[in-house]
Amino acid sequence: MMQKKLAALLLGAGLVFGASAVSAANLKISHVRPQGAQVDKDLRVFAEQVTQATGGKLKFDLFPANALGDYTVVQERISVGAVDMALQPVATGVNKRLQIGALPYLATDWPSAKRVFGKGSPLRAAMEDLYAKQDITVLAAYPVYFGGISLNKPPVNPGDPDAKKGLKLRVPPIKSFQLLADSIGYIGSPLPFSEAFTAVQTGVVDGVIGSGAEGYYASFRDVTKYYLPMNTHFEVWYLLINGEVLNDMDKADRAKLEEAAATFETSRWAAAEADQAGNEKKLQDAGAQLVPVSAEALAANARNARAQVWPEIIKDMGEAWARPIVDSVTK
């Protein structure tokens, strides 16, 4: 019955993928990076572990590099069951409260990142609840990196948030990143990701904010001449599954899936910091200059962002809802 309902829904929405459609025995997993990237490798290990643990009853087809649509579209498709699973960033357009995880300088180092975003934290519980309202279950978190700034021009007073740099940065069309760029002395220019590389290449903007070394190496290494590890935000992706798909699973198979997801998250927390350092090295090897930023400068930028950005975003999300969560994870 469920399959007939989904088939009708997909046909009505024009979302059937033709040749990319898979059998009912397989689960489609989307992710945002190219085949062979670390996240792709990690997901393939996870998929193999689940397939083995369930005796082949759960199998997976991976679709890297946004093959099923960008992450905002895929999140919507998971919600209606058109895509089974994904590992990807949070699409905040559906619900403003999903911005809470993108607050700049919410975490400042790896121990605080795990405390803020790890399983059992108030913020994690809030994110799981917000996804559940879209009929999406969070199976695991996938910590990616602390964010930084990619520049195609020499940096100007990079450690002083009050200095007007005169540099224009592409920011994701998310309010917190737009305000962040302004709060630390840059000129934020919202642009879709698809236009960002060309905008830097042609001088429309002077650089990019909103990603980290891994993202800049994957998508902007040819236009990144300087990289500033500013710890602007902590990037976490979530391993998501459609709620109905999960609930319809055999209980034993579901338990094996959830057990593998827990291992997937634990393993990623253990590897993420070293991966970040490795991606910074890759950027340098590709020709970028890594510009060190002192602890004092990071603290000054964090103070500005928290004072200027947080009140606006918390107001957007609803003070009564957001403030207790933020306060509980930043004590």
N, C-alpha and C positions, 0 to 999 in steps of 0.2 A: 504493500500500500504506500509506504514511504517513498519507494523508488518511483512509483507512478506519479505521486504528487510532485516530486522534484523534477521529473522529466517534463511535466506539464508547465511547471513554473519556468524552467529553463527555456523551453520552446517559446513561451509567451514573452520572455524577456530578451530573446535572441542571444542567449548566452551559451548555447551548446557549442562545444569546441571542435566538433567534427573529428578529424584524424587524431587529435590529442585526447579524445575521450578514452577512458579506460574502463575495464570491466568492474562489476560491482564488488569483486573480491579485492580490488586495489583501492588505496586511498591516495588522492592527489595531494602533494605537498608543494606549495609555492615558496620561493625565497627570492631575495633581491640581488644577490651577488652572482657573478659568472660561475660556470662550472669549474671546479678545481680550486675555488677560493676556500678559505678555512671553514667558513660556515657550511659550504657545500659538502666538504669532507666530513665534518662533524655530523651533519644530518644523515649522510649515507651510513655512517657507523651506527647511529641511532636506529635507522630503519632496518638495518641488517640484524641488530640485536633483537628488535621486536619480532621480526619475521621468524628468527630462530626460536625465540622463547615461546611463540604461539604455534610452533610446528607448521608454519607456513599459512596459517589461517588469516593473518594480517600481513598484507604486502603493500608496498608503496611505490608510487611513481613520482619522482622529483622533477620539478619544473624550475630550473634556476633562471636568473637574469630577468625576472618579471615576465616570464613567458605567458602567464595567465592574466597579465595586467599589473599595473603598478600597485603598491601596497595599499593605497586608499581604496582602489577598486576591489582588490582581493579581500580586504576586510569585509566589505559589503557582501561579497560573494560567499564568504564563509558563513556569514550571518543567515543567508537564505539557503545554504546547503549546496550552492553551485560549485564551490571548492571545499574539499574536506578539511585541509590543514594548511598552515603556513607558519614560517618563522620570519618575522619581519618587525619593522618599527611600528609604533602606535600611530594610527590615523586619527587625529584629534577632531576632524570636521564633524563627525557623527555626534559627539558630545563634548562640550567645552571642558568638562571635568577631567577628560583624559589628558589635558595639558599638565596635570599635576606632576607627572613624572618628568616633564621637560623643563621644569623650573631651573634656571641657571644656578650653578653652585649649590644645588641641593645637597650634594656630597662633595667632599673636597679631597678625599684620598681613598685608596682601595678598601681599608677597613670600614670607613663610614659608608662607602657605596654598598657594601654587603649588608650593613645594618639597615640602610634605608630601603634597598630594593630586594633584599633577600626574602625567602619564604618565611611567612609568619609576621612580617612587619606590617604596621598599620597602612602604609602606602601600598604595599603589595595586595593586601586584603581589599583596599579600595579599588585598585585596578581590576582585580578579579571580579568584583561585584559589577563594575561598569561594563566589562566585557560580557558578563552573564546576562545583562539586560539586552544584549544583541544576540542572545542564544549562542554565545561563543564561550568555550571553556579554556582557561589558561592552564596548559600542562606543565610549563616550565618557563623560567626566565633565562635569557642568554645575554650576559653582560658583554658588551662589545669594546668600549673604550671611553676615556675621558676626551671631550671635544677640544678642538683647537682652531686656529685660524690659518688658512692657506692664503698666501699673498703672491701676486705676480710682480709686485713692486717692493722696494725696500721698506721695511717697517719704520714707523715714526713713533718714538716714545712708547714702545710696546708695553712697558710695565706700568705706565701712568694712566689710569682710567679717566682722569680729568683732562688730559691733553687731547685737543682736537687734532686728529690724525690727518684729516682731509682725504681719507681713503674710503672709497665706496665698496661695500661688501654685499655680495648676494646672500640673502637670508632666505630660509624656507618660508613659505607663506603661512607661518605660525606666529601668532602674536608675541609669544615669549622670546623668540629669536629676534624679531624685529626690534623689540624694546632693549634686548641685551646689547645688540650692536651699538645702539645709541648711548647706552649707559656706560660703555667703556671707550667712548671717543670716536667711534666709526659712524659712517653713514649707511644705514641699512637700506637695501634695495630688494624687496620681495620679488622673486622670480621662480617660475617652475623649474624643477630639477632638469628637465629636458632642454632648457635654454641656458643653463648655468655655464657649461663649459665654453660655449661660443661667446657668451657675454664677457667672460674673463679673457678669452683669446683675442677678442676684438677691442678690448679696452672699455667696454660699457661699464664694467665694474673692475675693481682692482684686486679682488680676491673673494674668498668664500668663508662663511661661518655657518656652523650647524652640523658639521661632521667632525671626524677625527682622522688620525693618520691612516687608519685602515681604509676609510672611505675616500680620502684624498688620493691615496695611492691607487685605489681601484679606478677612480673616475677623473681625477684632476692632476695626475702626476706630471703631465706634459706642460701644464701652466702653473705649477707650484714652484716658485723660485725660493720662497721662504716659508718655513713652517713654525708657528708659535704654539707650543703646547700649553695653552692657557687654562686647561681644565674647565672650560666654559660650562659644560653640562656633562652628565653621565648618560651615555647611550646604552639603553637596554632594549633588546628585542624580546618578543614573547612567542613561544611555541603554542599555537592556537589550534583548536579543533571545533568544528560545528557541534553544538550541544546535542542535537538529535542523533547525529552519527555516533557520538560517544555513548549516549544512553542506550542506543540500540545494540551495542556490542554485547557479545557473550561476557558474562561477569569475569570469568577467568582471563579472557583475552584483554579485557579492559584493565584488569589488575596488572598484567604484564606490561601493557602500554604505559601505565602510570608509573610503574617501577622503573622502567627504562627512562622515562622522562625525568624522574628525580635524579637518576645517575647522570643523565645528560647535563642537567643544570649544575650538579656538584662538580663534575669534570670541567665544565666551562669556567666556573669561578676559580678553579685551581690554575687554569691556563691563561686567563684573559690578560693579566698584567704583563706577562712575558710576551704575549702576542702583540700588545700595544707597543712595547719597546722594539719588537721585531719589525713592525710596520713603520715606525719612525726611522729605523735604519734603512728600510727599503726606499723611503722617500729621499733620504740623503744619498743613497746609491744612485737614485734616478736624477740627481742633480740639485735637489733642494737643500737650502741651508737651514739647519735647525737653530732657532734663536732661543737660547735659554731664558727662562723667566724665573726670577727669584721667588722664594716663599713669601716675602713681604709684598711683592708686586701682585702675586696671586691673591693674597688676603685683601689687598686694596681693591682689586677688581671684584672680588666676591662681595665686599661691603657695598660697593656701588650698585651691583646687580640686585642684591637683596633689598636694598633701600628703594631702588627706582623701579625694578621690574616686578618683584613679588607682590606688592600691594595691588598693582593693576590686574595681574593674572588671578590672584586670590579673589579679588572683587568679581572678576569675570566668572569664576567657577562657583561663587557663592561663599561668602565669608564664613557662615555658620557651618558649612560642610567642610571647606578646605582648611581653615585655620587650625582646627584641632589635629588634623592629620599632619600638617607641616610642622606644627609645634612638637608633636610627639616624636618625630624622626630627626629633629634638629636640636634637641635639648643639649 
